[in-house]
Structures are given as structure tokens and as C-alpha cells.
Amino acid sequence: QVQLVESGGGLVQAGGSLRLSCAASRIIFSINDMGWFRQAPGKEREFVAAINRNDVSTYYADSVKGRFTISRDNAKNTVYLQMNSLKPDDTAVYYCAAADPGHSYYYTRPYDYNYWGQGTQVTVSS
């Protein structure tokens, strides 16, 4: 059973930074596209960022461009999300996701991924 475990969430003031990590196990991490999504109370899960298996291409939601950076370390089976200049609107549970090769040609929809972590809470106070 594939496991994705997120960490690094917490409470931060507006303008602050957090770095989320997602450690993968029981998976050939280097061949999976990886993504981050978030879900605020009463809202649908939304795309945040993605990075392809070759660590060449990255994708971001317009709302986080210029503030968030996704990266991966295939040697550590870990994907990161560096979040800077945080805003109260960034408050949500953040989920890590992985996609098997061939699962989808796209990166921005929840069903483009077939493995999910349990989520980590990020709260940004004003």
C-alpha cells in the first residue's frame, strides 16, 4: 500500500512562511508525478502546485504563483512545498498526491492522481 505522509503544517502569521514535506513510501517515487492540493472548510479541493516525474516542469495555481515553490528530492522520496508571503486565504488542509505513470496526462485535477496523503493543516492568522 502506497503511503504519503505530509508534515510541516502549523499556525503562522500573515506574511510568514512554511515548508511542507511529503514523504512517500512503498512507491517508485522517481516515476510519479507529484502534486499539492488544499481544501478549506466548505470548499472543494483545489489544485496548488505540481511537479512532473522528471523534475523538469512545475505548475502552479494562479493564486500561489510567485509565492509558493514545489520541489522534489527523488533520493529522499520527498516532495516539498515552500510557501512564502502567506495570506489568511491560504488557510486550508494541504494534501500531497501522487500519480502513477500513465494515470493522467494532466496535473491540476484531483482525479489526475491516484494516491493521497492524510493532509496537514495550515492556518494563517491576520
N, CA, C and O atoms as a GROMACS GRO file, in nm:
protein
  504
    1GLN      N    1   0.084  -0.118   0.000
    1GLN     CA    2   0.000   0.000   0.000
    1GLN      C    3   0.089   0.125   0.000
    1GLN      O    4   0.173   0.143   0.088
    2VAL      N    5   0.069   0.210  -0.099
    2VAL     CA    6   0.145   0.336  -0.108
    2VAL      C    7   0.109   0.425   0.010
    2VAL      O    8  -0.007   0.438   0.047
    3GLN      N    9   0.210   0.487   0.067
    3GLN     CA   10   0.188   0.582   0.176
    3GLN      C   11   0.248   0.717   0.141
    3GLN      O   12   0.362   0.726   0.096
    4LEU      N   13   0.170   0.821   0.163
    4LEU     CA   14   0.216   0.959   0.152
    4LEU      C   15   0.188   1.027   0.285
    4LEU      O   16   0.074   1.029   0.331
    5VAL      N   17   0.292   1.081   0.348
    5VAL     CA   18   0.276   1.141   0.479
    5VAL      C   19   0.325   1.286   0.474
    5VAL      O   20   0.442   1.313   0.452
    6GLU      N   21   0.231   1.378   0.495
    6GLU     CA   22   0.264   1.520   0.495
    6GLU      C   23   0.307   1.565   0.634
    6GLU      O   24   0.267   1.509   0.735
    7SER      N   25   0.390   1.668   0.636
    7SER     CA   26   0.431   1.730   0.762
    7SER      C   27   0.467   1.876   0.734
    7SER      O   28   0.483   1.916   0.618
    8GLY      N   29   0.480   1.953   0.841
    8GLY     CA   30   0.525   2.091   0.827
    8GLY      C   31   0.416   2.195   0.839
    8GLY      O   32   0.445   2.315   0.836
    9GLY      N   33   0.291   2.152   0.852
    9GLY     CA   34   0.184   2.250   0.869
    9GLY      C   35   0.189   2.314   1.006
    9GLY      O   36   0.265   2.272   1.093
   10GLY      N   37   0.106   2.416   1.024
   10GLY     CA   38   0.101   2.484   1.152
   10GLY      C   39   0.032   2.617   1.143
   10GLY      O   40  -0.036   2.648   1.045
   11LEU      N   41   0.051   2.696   1.248
   11LEU     CA   42  -0.008   2.830   1.256
   11LEU      C   43   0.100   2.933   1.229
   11LEU      O   44   0.208   2.927   1.288
   12VAL      N   45   0.072   3.026   1.140
   12VAL     CA   46   0.170   3.128   1.105
   12VAL      C   47   0.096   3.260   1.082
   12VAL      O   48  -0.020   3.260   1.041
   13GLN      N   49   0.164   3.369   1.108
   13GLN     CA   50   0.103   3.499   1.082
   13GLN      C   51   0.111   3.533   0.933
   13GLN      O   52   0.198   3.484   0.861
   14ALA      N   53   0.021   3.618   0.890
   14ALA     CA   54   0.022   3.664   0.751
   14ALA      C   55   0.159   3.723   0.718
   14ALA      O   56   0.217   3.798   0.797
   15GLY      N   57   0.208   3.689   0.601
   15GLY     CA   58   0.340   3.733   0.559
   15GLY      C   59   0.451   3.634   0.592
   15GLY      O   60   0.563   3.648   0.544
   16GLY      N   61   0.419   3.536   0.674
   16GLY     CA   62   0.517   3.437   0.714
   16GLY      C   63   0.534   3.326   0.612
   16GLY      O   64   0.477   3.328   0.503
   17SER      N   65   0.616   3.228   0.650
   17SER     CA   66   0.649   3.117   0.561
   17SER      C   67   0.635   2.983   0.632
   17SER      O   68   0.650   2.973   0.754
   18LEU      N   69   0.606   2.882   0.553
   18LEU     CA   70   0.606   2.744   0.600
   18LEU      C   71   0.661   2.657   0.488
   18LEU      O   72   0.652   2.692   0.370
   19ARG      N   73   0.718   2.544   0.526
   19ARG     CA   74   0.764   2.446   0.427
   19ARG      C   75   0.698   2.313   0.458
   19ARG      O   76   0.721   2.253   0.564
   20LEU      N   77   0.616   2.268   0.364
   20LEU     CA   78   0.552   2.139   0.378
   20LEU      C   79   0.639   2.032   0.313
   20LEU      O   80   0.706   2.056   0.213
   21SER      N   81   0.636   1.913   0.373
   21SER     CA   82   0.706   1.798   0.318
   21SER      C   83   0.608   1.684   0.301
   21SER      O   84   0.509   1.673   0.374
   22CYS      N   85   0.634   1.600   0.203
   22CYS     CA   86   0.552   1.481   0.181
   22CYS      C   87   0.648   1.366   0.153
   22CYS      O   88   0.715   1.362   0.050
   23ALA      N   89   0.652   1.273   0.247
   23ALA     CA   90   0.739   1.157   0.233
   23ALA      C   91   0.659   1.040   0.177
   23ALA      O   92   0.552   1.006   0.229
   24ALA      N   93   0.711   0.979   0.073
   24ALA     CA   94   0.643   0.868   0.007
   24ALA      C   95   0.713   0.737   0.039
   24ALA      O   96   0.836   0.731   0.048
   25SER      N   97   0.634   0.635   0.056
   25SER     CA   98   0.690   0.501   0.078
   25SER      C   99   0.608   0.399   0.000
   25SER      O  100   0.493   0.423  -0.036
   26ARG      N  101   0.670   0.285  -0.023
   26ARG     CA  102   0.606   0.175  -0.097
   26ARG      C  103   0.566   0.222  -0.236
   26ARG      O  104   0.460   0.188  -0.288
   27ILE      N  105   0.654   0.302  -0.296
   27ILE     CA  106   0.625   0.359  -0.426
   27ILE      C  107   0.758   0.384  -0.496
   27ILE      O  108   0.857   0.420  -0.431
   28ILE      N  109   0.761   0.367  -0.627
   28ILE     CA  110   0.882   0.404  -0.702
   28ILE      C  111   0.870   0.553  -0.729
   28ILE      O  112   0.825   0.595  -0.835
   29PHE      N  113   0.913   0.630  -0.631
   29PHE     CA  114   0.885   0.773  -0.626
   29PHE      C  115   0.930   0.846  -0.753
   29PHE      O  116   0.861   0.937  -0.799
   30SER      N  117   1.043   0.806  -0.808
   30SER     CA  118   1.102   0.882  -0.918
   30SER      C  119   1.020   0.878  -1.046
   30SER      O  120   1.042   0.959  -1.136
   31ILE      N  121   0.924   0.784  -1.055
   31ILE     CA  122   0.846   0.776  -1.178
   31ILE      C  123   0.706   0.834  -1.161
   31ILE      O  124   0.623   0.823  -1.251
   32ASN      N  125   0.681   0.895  -1.047
   32ASN     CA  126   0.548   0.952  -1.022
   32ASN      C  127   0.547   1.104  -1.033
   32ASN      O  128   0.637   1.172  -0.984
   33ASP      N  129   0.444   1.154  -1.099
   33ASP     CA  130   0.416   1.297  -1.091
   33ASP      C  131   0.360   1.325  -0.952
   33ASP      O  132   0.286   1.243  -0.897
   34MET      N  133   0.394   1.440  -0.897
   34MET     CA  134   0.352   1.474  -0.762
   34MET      C  135   0.280   1.608  -0.761
   34MET      O  136   0.312   1.698  -0.839
   35GLY      N  137   0.182   1.620  -0.672
   35GLY     CA  138   0.107   1.744  -0.664
   35GLY      C  139   0.070   1.779  -0.521
   35GLY      O  140   0.072   1.694  -0.432
   36TRP      N  141   0.036   1.904  -0.501
   36TRP     CA  142  -0.020   1.954  -0.376
   36TRP      C  143  -0.156   2.015  -0.405
   36TRP      O  144  -0.174   2.090  -0.500
   37PHE      N  145  -0.251   1.982  -0.321
   37PHE     CA  146  -0.385   2.039  -0.325
   37PHE      C  147  -0.418   2.093  -0.187
   37PHE      O  148  -0.349   2.063  -0.089
   38ARG      N  149  -0.524   2.173  -0.180
   38ARG     CA  150  -0.568   2.220  -0.050
   38ARG      C  151  -0.721   2.226  -0.047
   38ARG      O  152  -0.787   2.237  -0.150
   39GLN      N  153  -0.773   2.219   0.074
   39GLN     CA  154  -0.917   2.224   0.090
   39GLN      C  155  -0.951   2.303   0.215
   39GLN      O  156  -0.913   2.266   0.326
   40ALA      N  157  -1.022   2.412   0.196
   40ALA     CA  158  -1.068   2.494   0.306
   40ALA      C  159  -1.208   2.448   0.347
   40ALA      O  160  -1.278   2.387   0.267
   41PRO      N  161  -1.251   2.477   0.470
   41PRO     CA  162  -1.384   2.434   0.515
   41PRO      C  163  -1.494   2.486   0.422
   41PRO      O  164  -1.499   2.604   0.390
   42GLY      N  165  -1.580   2.395   0.380
   42GLY     CA  166  -1.693   2.432   0.295
   42GLY      C  167  -1.658   2.453   0.150
   42GLY      O  168  -1.744   2.493   0.071
   43LYS      N  169  -1.532   2.428   0.113
   43LYS     CA  170  -1.491   2.448  -0.026
   43LYS      C  171  -1.442   2.317  -0.086
   43LYS      O  172  -1.410   2.222  -0.015
   44GLU      N  173  -1.436   2.315  -0.219
   44GLU     CA  174  -1.386   2.197  -0.287
   44GLU      C  175  -1.233   2.194  -0.280
   44GLU      O  176  -1.167   2.296  -0.260
   45ARG      N  177  -1.180   2.074  -0.297
   45ARG     CA  178  -1.036   2.060  -0.301
   45ARG      C  179  -0.983   2.128  -0.427
   45ARG      O  180  -1.035   2.109  -0.536
   46GLU      N  181  -0.878   2.210  -0.408
   46GLU     CA  182  -0.827   2.284  -0.522
   46GLU      C  183  -0.679   2.260  -0.543
   46GLU      O  184  -0.604   2.234  -0.449
   47PHE      N  185  -0.639   2.269  -0.669
   47PHE     CA  186  -0.501   2.249  -0.708
   47PHE      C  187  -0.415   2.363  -0.656
   47PHE      O  188  -0.456   2.479  -0.657
   48VAL      N  189  -0.294   2.328  -0.610
   48VAL     CA  190  -0.197   2.428  -0.565
   48VAL      C  191  -0.074   2.427  -0.654
   48VAL      O  192  -0.036   2.529  -0.711
   49ALA      N  193  -0.010   2.310  -0.666
   49ALA     CA  194   0.114   2.302  -0.742
   49ALA      C  195   0.140   2.157  -0.781
   49ALA      O  196   0.090   2.065  -0.717
   50ALA      N  197   0.219   2.138  -0.887
   50ALA     CA  198   0.256   2.004  -0.930
   50ALA      C  199   0.396   2.007  -0.989
   50ALA      O  200   0.444   2.110  -1.036
   51ILE      N  201   0.459   1.890  -0.985
   51ILE     CA  202   0.592   1.876  -1.044
   51ILE      C  203   0.596   1.740  -1.113
   51ILE      O  204   0.552   1.640  -1.057
   52ASN      N  205   0.650   1.738  -1.234
   52ASN     CA  206   0.646   1.611  -1.307
   52ASN      C  207   0.759   1.519  -1.262
   52ASN      O  208   0.849   1.559  -1.189
   53ARG      N  209   0.752   1.396  -1.307
   53ARG     CA  210   0.844   1.294  -1.257
   53ARG      C  211   0.988   1.324  -1.294
   53ARG      O  212   1.081   1.280  -1.226
   54ASN      N  213   1.008   1.397  -1.401
   54ASN     CA  214   1.143   1.428  -1.446
   54ASN      C  215   1.202   1.550  -1.378
   54ASN      O  216   1.316   1.589  -1.406
   55ASP      N  217   1.124   1.611  -1.288
   55ASP     CA  218   1.170   1.730  -1.216
   55ASP      C  219   1.207   1.841  -1.313
   55ASP      O  220   1.295   1.923  -1.285
   56VAL      N  221   1.138   1.845  -1.427
   56VAL     CA  222   1.166   1.947  -1.527
   56VAL      C  223   1.057   2.053  -1.528
   56VAL      O  224   1.085   2.173  -1.539
   57SER      N  225   0.934   2.009  -1.516
   57SER     CA  226   0.822   2.102  -1.528
   57SER      C  227   0.749   2.117  -1.396
   57SER      O  228   0.728   2.020  -1.323
   58THR      N  229   0.713   2.240  -1.366
   58THR     CA  230   0.631   2.269  -1.249
   58THR      C  231   0.509   2.349  -1.291
   58THR      O  232   0.511   2.420  -1.392
   59TYR      N  233   0.404   2.338  -1.213
   59TYR     CA  234   0.277   2.402  -1.244
   59TYR      C  235   0.222   2.461  -1.115
   59TYR      O  236   0.236   2.402  -1.008
   60TYR      N  237   0.159   2.578  -1.126
   60TYR     CA  238   0.106   2.647  -1.007
   60TYR      C  239  -0.031   2.705  -1.035
   60TYR      O  240  -0.061   2.747  -1.146
   61ALA      N  241  -0.113   2.705  -0.932
   61ALA     CA  242  -0.237   2.780  -0.938
   61ALA      C  243  -0.203   2.929  -0.941
   61ALA      O  244  -0.104   2.973  -0.882
   62ASP      N  245  -0.286   3.005  -1.011
   62ASP     CA  246  -0.261   3.150  -1.021
   62ASP      C  247  -0.253   3.215  -0.883
   62ASP      O  248  -0.179   3.310  -0.863
   63SER      N  249  -0.330   3.163  -0.789
   63SER     CA  250  -0.338   3.225  -0.657
   63SER      C  251  -0.208   3.211  -0.576
   63SER      O  252  -0.189   3.282  -0.477
   64VAL      N  253  -0.119   3.120  -0.618
   64VAL     CA  254   0.004   3.098  -0.540
   64VAL      C  255   0.130   3.128  -0.620
   64VAL      O  256   0.240   3.122  -0.566
   65LYS      N  257   0.115   3.159  -0.748
   65LYS     CA  258   0.233   3.186  -0.831
   65LYS      C  259   0.315   3.300  -0.773
   65LYS      O  260   0.261   3.403  -0.732
   66GLY      N  261   0.445   3.279  -0.769
   66GLY     CA  262   0.535   3.381  -0.715
   66GLY      C  263   0.552   3.374  -0.565
   66GLY      O  264   0.640   3.440  -0.509
   67ARG      N  265   0.468   3.295  -0.498
   67ARG     CA  266   0.476   3.283  -0.352
   67ARG      C  267   0.514   3.142  -0.307
   67ARG      O  268   0.585   3.124  -0.209
   68PHE      N  269   0.465   3.041  -0.381
   68PHE     CA  270   0.489   2.902  -0.345
   68PHE      C  271   0.587   2.840  -0.446
   68PHE      O  272   0.589   2.878  -0.563
   69THR      N  273   0.667   2.744  -0.397
   69THR     CA  274   0.759   2.672  -0.484
   69THR      C  275   0.752   2.523  -0.451
   69THR      O  276   0.768   2.483  -0.335
   70ILE      N  277   0.729   2.442  -0.554
   70ILE     CA  278   0.728   2.297  -0.536
   70ILE      C  279   0.862   2.242  -0.582
   70ILE      O  280   0.920   2.289  -0.681
   71SER      N  281   0.912   2.143  -0.510
   71SER     CA  282   1.036   2.078  -0.548
   71SER      C  283   1.032   1.933  -0.501
   71SER      O  284   0.945   1.894  -0.422
   72ARG      N  285   1.126   1.855  -0.550
   72ARG     CA  286   1.129   1.715  -0.510
   72ARG      C  287   1.272   1.668  -0.496
   72ARG      O  288   1.363   1.718  -0.562
   73ASP      N  289   1.290   1.572  -0.407
   73ASP     CA  290   1.419   1.507  -0.388
   73ASP      C  291   1.395   1.357  -0.406
   73ASP      O  292   1.350   1.289  -0.313
   74ASN      N  293   1.425   1.307  -0.524
   74ASN     CA  294   1.396   1.166  -0.553
   74ASN      C  295   1.479   1.072  -0.467
   74ASN      O  296   1.437   0.960  -0.439
   75ALA      N  297   1.597   1.117  -0.424
   75ALA     CA  298   1.680   1.032  -0.338
   75ALA      C  299   1.616   1.013  -0.201
   75ALA      O  300   1.640   0.912  -0.134
   76LYS      N  301   1.536   1.109  -0.160
   76LYS     CA  302   1.470   1.102  -0.029
   76LYS      C  303   1.322   1.067  -0.042
   76LYS      O  304   1.251   1.063   0.059
   77ASN      N  305   1.276   1.041  -0.164
   77ASN     CA  306   1.133   1.009  -0.185
   77ASN      C  307   1.043   1.116  -0.124
   77ASN      O  308   0.942   1.084  -0.061
   78THR      N  309   1.080   1.241  -0.142
   78THR     CA  310   1.009   1.350  -0.075
   78THR      C  311   0.981   1.464  -0.173
   78THR      O  312   1.065   1.498  -0.256
   79VAL      N  313   0.863   1.520  -0.160
   79VAL     CA  314   0.827   1.641  -0.234
   79VAL      C  315   0.800   1.751  -0.132
   79VAL      O  316   0.749   1.726  -0.024
   80TYR      N  317   0.835   1.872  -0.170
   80TYR     CA  318   0.824   1.987  -0.079
   80TYR      C  319   0.735   2.094  -0.138
   80TYR      O  320   0.718   2.104  -0.259
   81LEU      N  321   0.678   2.175  -0.049
   81LEU     CA  322   0.607   2.294  -0.092
   81LEU      C  323   0.652   2.408  -0.001
   81LEU      O  324   0.613   2.416   0.116
   82GLN      N  325   0.735   2.496  -0.056
   82GLN     CA  326   0.779   2.615   0.017
   82GLN      C  327   0.675   2.723  -0.003
   82GLN      O  328   0.645   2.761  -0.116
   83MET      N  329   0.620   2.773   0.106
   83MET     CA  330   0.513   2.871   0.099
   83MET      C  331   0.561   2.999   0.166
   83MET      O  332   0.587   3.002   0.287
   84ASN      N  333   0.571   3.105   0.089
   84ASN     CA  334   0.614   3.235   0.138
   84ASN      C  335   0.500   3.336   0.124
   84ASN      O  336   0.404   3.314   0.051
   85SER      N  337   0.514   3.447   0.194
   85SER     CA  338   0.415   3.556   0.188
   85SER      C  339   0.274   3.501   0.207
   85SER      O  340   0.183   3.532   0.130
   86LEU      N  341   0.258   3.421   0.308
   86LEU     CA  342   0.129   3.356   0.331
   86LEU      C  343   0.020   3.457   0.365
   86LEU      O  344   0.044   3.559   0.429
   87LYS      N  345  -0.100   3.424   0.319
   87LYS     CA  346  -0.218   3.507   0.340
   87LYS      C  347  -0.324   3.427   0.416
   87LYS      O  348  -0.323   3.304   0.412
   88PRO      N  349  -0.415   3.495   0.484
   88PRO     CA  350  -0.524   3.421   0.550
   88PRO      C  351  -0.602   3.331   0.454
   88PRO      O  352  -0.651   3.225   0.495
   89ASP      N  353  -0.614   3.371   0.327
   89ASP     CA  354  -0.685   3.288   0.228
   89ASP      C  355  -0.612   3.157   0.199
   89ASP      O  356  -0.670   3.068   0.138
   90ASP      N  357  -0.487   3.144   0.241
   90ASP     CA  358  -0.415   3.019   0.222
   90ASP      C  359  -0.449   2.915   0.328
   90ASP      O  360  -0.404   2.801   0.321
   91THR      N  361  -0.527   2.954   0.426
   91THR     CA  362  -0.566   2.862   0.533
   91THR      C  363  -0.647   2.746   0.476
   91THR      O  364  -0.749   2.767   0.410
   92ALA      N  365  -0.600   2.624   0.501
   92ALA     CA  366  -0.665   2.504   0.448
   92ALA      C  367  -0.590   2.382   0.498
   92ALA      O  368  -0.483   2.392   0.558
   93VAL      N  369  -0.649   2.267   0.472
   93VAL     CA  370  -0.575   2.141   0.486
   93VAL      C  371  -0.504   2.116   0.353
   93VAL      O  372  -0.567   2.119   0.247
   94TYR      N  373  -0.375   2.092   0.360
   94TYR     CA  374  -0.295   2.070   0.240
   94TYR      C  375  -0.268   1.922   0.223
   94TYR      O  376  -0.226   1.853   0.316
   95TYR      N  377  -0.293   1.874   0.102
   95TYR     CA  378  -0.278   1.733   0.070
   95TYR      C  379  -0.171   1.712  -0.036
   95TYR      O  380  -0.160   1.787  -0.132
   96CYS      N  381  -0.093   1.608  -0.015
   96CYS     CA  382   0.004   1.563  -0.113
   96CYS      C  383  -0.061   1.454  -0.197
   96CYS      O  384  -0.141   1.375  -0.146
   97ALA      N  385  -0.027   1.450  -0.325
   97ALA     CA  386  -0.083   1.349  -0.413
   97ALA      C  387   0.023   1.298  -0.509
   97ALA      O  388   0.116   1.370  -0.545
   98ALA      N  389   0.006   1.172  -0.551
   98ALA     CA  390   0.098   1.110  -0.646
   98ALA      C  391   0.019   1.042  -0.756
   98ALA      O  392  -0.091   0.991  -0.734
   99ALA      N  393   0.077   1.043  -0.875
   99ALA     CA  394   0.013   0.980  -0.989
   99ALA      C  395   0.106   0.877  -1.051
   99ALA      O  396   0.223   0.906  -1.078
  100ASP      N  397   0.055   0.757  -1.072
  100ASP     CA  398   0.131   0.655  -1.143
  100ASP      C  399   0.153   0.698  -1.287
  100ASP      O  400   0.072   0.773  -1.342
  101PRO      N  401   0.260   0.652  -1.348
  101PRO     CA  402   0.281   0.682  -1.490
  101PRO      C  403   0.162   0.636  -1.574
  101PRO      O  404   0.114   0.524  -1.560
  102GLY      N  405   0.116   0.724  -1.661
  102GLY     CA  406   0.005   0.690  -1.746
  102GLY      C  407  -0.132   0.709  -1.685
  102GLY      O  408  -0.233   0.690  -1.752
  103HIS      N  409  -0.136   0.746  -1.557
  103HIS     CA  410  -0.269   0.763  -1.493
  103HIS      C  411  -0.344   0.880  -1.554
  103HIS      O  412  -0.465   0.874  -1.575
  104SER      N  413  -0.271   0.988  -1.582
  104SER     CA  414  -0.334   1.106  -1.643
  104SER      C  415  -0.227   1.186  -1.717
  104SER      O  416  -0.109   1.182  -1.683
  105TYR      N  417  -0.272   1.258  -1.819
  105TYR     CA  418  -0.181   1.348  -1.890
  105TYR      C  419  -0.181   1.488  -1.829
  105TYR      O  420  -0.110   1.577  -1.876
  106TYR      N  421  -0.263   1.507  -1.725
  106TYR     CA  422  -0.279   1.640  -1.668
  106TYR      C  423  -0.239   1.640  -1.522
  106TYR      O  424  -0.211   1.536  -1.463
  107TYR      N  425  -0.236   1.760  -1.463
  107TYR     CA  426  -0.180   1.772  -1.329
  107TYR      C  427  -0.268   1.848  -1.232
  107TYR      O  428  -0.240   1.847  -1.112
  108THR      N  429  -0.372   1.913  -1.277
  108THR     CA  430  -0.441   2.012  -1.194
  108THR      C  431  -0.573   1.968  -1.136
  108THR      O  432  -0.637   2.046  -1.066
  109ARG      N  433  -0.616   1.846  -1.162
  109ARG     CA  434  -0.746   1.798  -1.112
  109ARG      C  435  -0.722   1.686  -1.011
  109ARG      O  436  -0.629   1.607  -1.028
  110PRO      N  437  -0.804   1.677  -0.909
  110PRO     CA  438  -0.783   1.570  -0.810
  110PRO      C  439  -0.779   1.431  -0.872
  110PRO      O  440  -0.702   1.347  -0.827
  111TYR      N  441  -0.859   1.405  -0.975
  111TYR     CA  442  -0.861   1.270  -1.033
  111TYR      C  443  -0.745   1.244  -1.127
  111TYR      O  444  -0.737   1.138  -1.189
  112ASP      N  445  -0.653   1.342  -1.139
  112ASP     CA  446  -0.528   1.317  -1.210
  112ASP      C  447  -0.430   1.239  -1.123
  112ASP      O  448  -0.323   1.200  -1.170
  113TYR      N  449  -0.467   1.216  -0.998
  113TYR     CA  450  -0.378   1.149  -0.903
  113TYR      C  451  -0.449   1.028  -0.844
  113TYR      O  452  -0.571   1.030  -0.824
  114ASN      N  453  -0.374   0.923  -0.815
  114ASN     CA  454  -0.436   0.804  -0.759
  114ASN      C  455  -0.387   0.768  -0.620
  114ASN      O  456  -0.429   0.666  -0.566
  115TYR      N  457  -0.299   0.849  -0.562
  115TYR     CA  458  -0.258   0.828  -0.424
  115TYR      C  459  -0.265   0.962  -0.351
  115TYR      O  460  -0.233   1.067  -0.406
  116TRP      N  461  -0.309   0.956  -0.224
  116TRP     CA  462  -0.326   1.079  -0.145
  116TRP      C  463  -0.273   1.060  -0.004
  116TRP      O  464  -0.281   0.951   0.053
  117GLY      N  465  -0.220   1.169   0.051
  117GLY     CA  466  -0.184   1.170   0.191
  117GLY      C  467  -0.304   1.206   0.277
  117GLY      O  468  -0.414   1.228   0.227
  118GLN      N  469  -0.281   1.212   0.409
  118GLN     CA  470  -0.390   1.239   0.502
  118GLN      C  471  -0.412   1.388   0.524
  118GLN      O  472  -0.514   1.428   0.581
  119GLY      N  473  -0.319   1.469   0.481
  119GLY     CA  474  -0.334   1.614   0.491
  119GLY      C  475  -0.265   1.673   0.613
  119GLY      O  476  -0.247   1.606   0.714
  120THR      N  477  -0.228   1.800   0.601
  120THR     CA  478  -0.170   1.874   0.713
  120THR      C  479  -0.233   2.013   0.715
  120THR      O  480  -0.250   2.077   0.611
  121GLN      N  481  -0.269   2.058   0.834
  121GLN     CA  482  -0.341   2.186   0.848
  121GLN      C  483  -0.243   2.303   0.842
  121GLN      O  484  -0.140   2.304   0.910
  122VAL      N  485  -0.278   2.400   0.762
  122VAL     CA  486  -0.207   2.528   0.757
  122VAL      C  487  -0.307   2.637   0.793
  122VAL      O  488  -0.411   2.652   0.729
  123THR      N  489  -0.274   2.713   0.896
  123THR     CA  490  -0.359   2.823   0.938
  123THR      C  491  -0.279   2.952   0.937
  123THR      O  492  -0.174   2.962   1.001
  124VAL      N  493  -0.329   3.051   0.865
  124VAL     CA  494  -0.262   3.180   0.854
  124VAL      C  495  -0.349   3.285   0.922
  124VAL      O  496  -0.462   3.309   0.881
  125SER      N  497  -0.295   3.346   1.026
  125SER     CA  498  -0.370   3.446   1.100
  125SER      C  499  -0.341   3.585   1.045
  125SER      O  500  -0.232   3.613   0.995
  126SER      N  501  -0.441   3.671   1.054
  126SER     CA  502  -0.425   3.808   1.001
  126SER      C  503  -0.369   3.902   1.105
  126SER      O  504  -0.350   4.020   1.077
   0.00000   0.00000   0.00000
